[in-house]
Amino acid sequence: MEVNGITVTGRISRDDDDGGGGSGDAVTLPPLLLLHGHPETHLMWHRIADALAEDFTVIAPDLRGYGGSSKPAGEADHSTYSKREMAKDAVLLMEHFGTERGFSSFALCARDRGARVGHRMLADYPGLVSQAMFLDIAPTLDMYAATDRDFAQAYFHWFFLTQPEPLPEALIEANPRAYVENIIGSRYAGLDPFPADVLDAYVSALSSPGAVHAMCEDYRAAATIDLHHDQADRDAGLTPDVPLRVLWGKHGIIEALFDPLALWEKAVPGVPGRAVEAGHYLPEEAPGEVLAEIRGFFHRA
């Protein structure tokens, strides 16, 4: 689908789906937007998407630069991949489906990079998201501010991917599979929760022209223009007025190095949350627990 000058690909549950979209009535079920993380695509929801489609109209796009979505070249200020621009993509996508299916607001569940897009969406589009759940992140501004040796070692890609073009692009493009499997496999659960066909899809997506550059631009934006946007909101005392719940992995870096509830309190006062029995990839490592949390938090319209 064409939105905001790019093509966005992904999946939407339909009542006539016979393979991966669930059997719920997509016209009447409340909308739920799912945003994926790095270095993945909308397929990261594959363990829970069918079950969610029994209760929701599930809309799971590939973020710009990822999967089958467009991968425009980055600008000097990295604004092409700012979370503001990526949030706009998702908002315009949901406005299209809202017009088509008769909804004006929607719930949001997002992990990792998608949750950073979601955080910007809450700030820039007040009243559009009815409820939100973020998985395994703390606010970008606070994570960068608290960077120390342990965090830099654990999240080395935050600093590697932001290096000037073309160094990270050239190194990753030489072996995209090694990057995907090492980034994912080095976390708590290793590669066991990831079926071979899903891993292959992640590798294939990263191997497509422009994909590595787009991924790097996503991280370059996070270290520059996104921080300016986040700081401006904080300086102005702006806090999203939306019910938000945060979950993180009990065996992940967020749990080990940060106090996520205290950090989220700065951005969205009163936010609840807890650790899940998983590492970084919650929906793939602990699908049952994440599914129960989503069903328990998001209310039927």
C-alpha positions in Angstrom: 0.0 0.0 0.0 1.2 3.5 -0.8 1.3 5.9 2.2 3.5 8.9 2.9 5.4 8.5 -0.4 6.5 4.9 0.3 5.1 1.4 -0.1 4.2 -0.4 3.1 3.8 -4.2 3.1 2.6 -6.5 5.8 -0.5 -8.5 6.9 -4.0 -7.7 8.0 -6.3 -10.3 9.4 -9.5 -11.0 7.4 -12.5 -13.2 8.1 -11.8 -15.2 4.9 -8.1 -15.8 5.8 -7.1 -19.5 5.6 -3.4 -19.1 6.4 -2.1 -16.9 9.1 -4.7 -14.2 9.6 -7.1 -15.9 11.9 -10.8 -16.5 11.5 -12.3 -13.4 13.3 -14.6 -11.0 11.6 -12.1 -8.3 10.6 -14.8 -5.8 9.9 -16.2 -5.7 13.4 -13.3 -6.6 15.6 -11.4 -3.7 17.2 -8.2 -2.7 15.4 -4.8 -3.6 16.9 -1.6 -2.3 15.2 1.5 -4.5 15.7 5.0 -3.0 15.1 8.0 -5.2 14.9 11.6 -4.8 16.1 15.2 -5.2 14.7 16.4 -7.0 12.7 13.0 -8.5 12.0 9.8 -7.9 10.0 6.1 -8.3 10.7 6.8 -12.0 10.9 8.0 -11.6 14.5 4.3 -11.9 15.5 3.9 -15.3 13.9 3.4 -17.2 17.1 0.5 -15.0 18.4 -1.0 -13.3 15.3 -3.6 -16.1 14.6 -4.8 -16.1 18.2 -4.9 -12.3 18.3 -7.0 -12.3 15.1 -9.8 -14.1 17.0 -10.3 -10.9 19.1 -8.9 -8.0 17.0 -8.4 -6.8 13.4 -4.7 -7.3 13.4 -2.7 -5.0 11.2 1.1 -5.8 11.2 3.1 -3.8 8.7 6.8 -3.8 7.9 8.4 -0.5 9.1 9.9 1.6 6.4 13.3 0.2 5.6 12.4 -3.3 6.8 10.9 -6.4 5.2 9.1 -5.6 1.9 8.5 -1.9 2.7 10.3 0.8 0.8 13.9 1.6 1.7 14.5 5.2 0.6 18.0 6.6 0.8 18.7 8.6 4.0 19.1 12.3 4.2 22.1 14.1 5.8 20.1 14.8 8.9 18.6 11.2 8.9 15.1 12.6 9.0 13.9 10.1 6.4 14.2 7.5 9.2 13.2 9.6 12.1 10.6 8.0 14.4 8.4 11.0 13.6 8.4 10.0 9.9 8.1 6.3 10.6 5.1 7.0 13.0 3.5 9.1 10.2 3.7 6.0 7.9 1.9 3.9 10.4 -0.7 6.6 11.2 -1.6 7.1 7.5 -1.8 3.4 7.1 -4.3 3.1 10.0 -6.2 6.1 8.7 -6.7 4.2 5.4 -7.9 1.1 7.1 -10.0 3.2 9.5 -11.8 4.8 6.6 -12.3 1.4 5.0 -13.4 -0.4 8.1 -15.0 2.3 10.2 -12.7 3.0 13.1 -11.1 6.3 14.2 -8.7 5.1 16.9 -6.8 1.9 17.5 -4.7 -0.1 20.0 -1.0 -0.5 19.6 1.4 -3.2 20.7 5.1 -2.7 19.6 8.5 -4.1 20.4 12.0 -2.7 20.2 12.3 -0.3 17.2 8.6 -0.5 16.6 8.0 0.6 20.2 10.2 3.6 19.6 8.1 4.5 16.6 5.0 3.9 18.8 6.4 6.3 21.5 6.7 9.0 18.9 3.2 8.2 17.7 1.7 8.8 21.1 3.5 12.1 21.3 2.7 13.4 17.8 -0.9 12.1 17.5 -2.7 12.6 20.8 -6.0 10.8 21.0 -5.4 8.5 18.1 -4.1 5.5 20.0 -6.7 4.2 22.5 -4.2 1.9 24.5 -0.6 1.0 24.0 1.8 -1.7 25.1 5.6 -1.5 24.6 7.8 -4.5 24.7 11.4 -4.5 26.0 12.4 -0.9 25.7 13.1 2.0 27.9 12.8 5.6 26.5 15.6 6.2 23.9 16.6 9.5 25.5 17.2 7.9 28.9 19.0 4.8 27.5 21.5 7.0 25.7 21.9 9.3 28.7 22.8 6.4 30.9 25.2 4.7 28.6 28.1 3.0 30.3 30.6 0.3 29.4 28.1 -2.5 30.2 25.4 -1.1 28.0 27.7 -0.2 25.1 29.0 -3.8 25.2 25.6 -5.4 25.3 24.0 -3.1 22.7 27.1 -2.6 20.6 24.9 -2.3 17.4 23.5 1.0 18.7 26.9 2.4 18.2 28.2 0.3 15.3 25.1 1.0 13.1 25.4 4.8 13.7 28.9 5.0 12.2 29.1 7.1 9.0 28.2 5.4 5.7 29.5 3.2 4.2 31.4 1.3 6.9 28.6 -0.6 8.6 26.7 -1.1 5.4 29.7 -2.7 3.7 30.5 -5.0 6.6 26.9 -6.2 7.1 26.1 -6.5 3.3 29.1 -8.9 3.1 27.2 -11.4 5.2 23.6 -10.5 6.2 23.0 -14.0 7.6 25.9 -13.7 10.0 24.5 -10.4 11.3 20.9 -11.6 11.8 21.9 -14.9 13.4 24.5 -13.4 15.7 22.4 -10.4 16.8 19.4 -12.7 17.5 21.3 -15.8 18.6 23.5 -13.9 21.1 20.6 -13.1 23.3 19.1 -15.1 26.2 17.2 -17.8 24.3 19.6 -18.2 21.4 18.1 -19.2 18.0 15.8 -21.9 19.4 12.6 -19.9 19.4 13.1 -18.9 15.7 11.9 -21.4 13.0 14.3 -21.8 10.1 11.9 -20.3 7.6 11.4 -17.2 9.8 15.1 -16.7 10.2 15.5 -17.2 6.4 12.9 -14.5 5.9 14.7 -12.1 8.1 18.0 -12.8 6.3 16.3 -12.4 2.9 14.8 -9.1 3.9 18.1 -7.7 5.1 19.7 -9.0 1.9 17.4 -6.9 -0.3 18.9 -3.7 -2.0 19.0 -0.8 0.4 17.9 -2.7 3.5 21.2 -2.5 5.4 21.5 1.2 4.7 17.9 1.7 5.8 18.5 -0.2 9.1 21.6 1.9 9.7 19.7 5.1 9.0 17.0 4.0 11.5 19.7 3.9 14.2 21.5 7.0 13.0 18.2 8.9 13.4 17.7 7.4 16.9 21.1 8.8 17.9 20.5 12.3 16.5 17.2 13.8 15.3 15.0 11.5 17.4 16.9 12.6 20.6 16.2 16.3 19.7 12.5 15.5 19.3 12.3 13.6 22.5 14.2 16.2 24.5 12.0 19.0 23.1 8.9 17.1 24.3 10.4 16.6 27.7 11.5 20.2 28.0 8.0 21.3 27.2 6.6 18.9 29.8 4.6 17.0 27.2 3.4 13.5 28.3 1.1 11.3 26.3 -2.3 10.9 27.8 -3.0 7.3 26.9 -3.2 4.0 28.9 0.2 2.4 28.5 1.6 -0.8 29.8 5.3 -1.9 29.4 6.7 -5.4 29.5 10.4 -6.4 29.3 12.4 -9.6 29.4 13.4 -10.9 32.8 16.6 -12.2 31.2 17.3 -9.2 29.0 19.5 -6.1 29.0 16.6 -3.7 30.0 16.1 -5.7 33.2 19.8 -6.0 33.9 20.9 -2.4 33.3 17.9 -0.2 33.8 14.8 0.5 36.0 12.3 0.6 33.2 9.3 1.6 35.2 11.2 4.5 36.8 12.4 5.7 33.3 8.9 5.4 31.8 7.5 7.3 34.6 9.3 10.4 33.3 7.7 10.0 29.9 4.2 8.6 30.8 3.4 9.1 34.5 1.8 6.2 36.2 2.7 3.6 33.6 2.4 0.0 34.9 4.4 -3.0 33.8 6.5 -6.1 34.7 9.2 -8.5 33.5 8.2 -11.5 31.4 10.0 -14.9 31.5 12.0 -14.2 28.4 15.0 -12.3 26.9 14.6 -9.6 24.3 12.3 -11.2 21.8 9.2 -11.5 23.9 6.5 -12.6 21.4 8.8 -15.3 20.0 10.3 -16.5 23.3 7.2 -16.3 25.5 4.2 -16.2 23.2 1.7 -17.5 25.7 2.6 -15.0 28.3 2.6 -12.1 25.9 -0.7 -13.2 24.4 -2.3 -13.3 27.8 -1.0 -9.8 28.6 -2.3 -8.4 25.4 -5.7 -9.9 25.9 -5.8 -8.8 29.4 -4.8 -5.2 28.8 -6.6 -4.3 25.6 -10.3 -4.1 25.9 -12.8 -5.1 23.3 -14.7 -2.1 21.8 
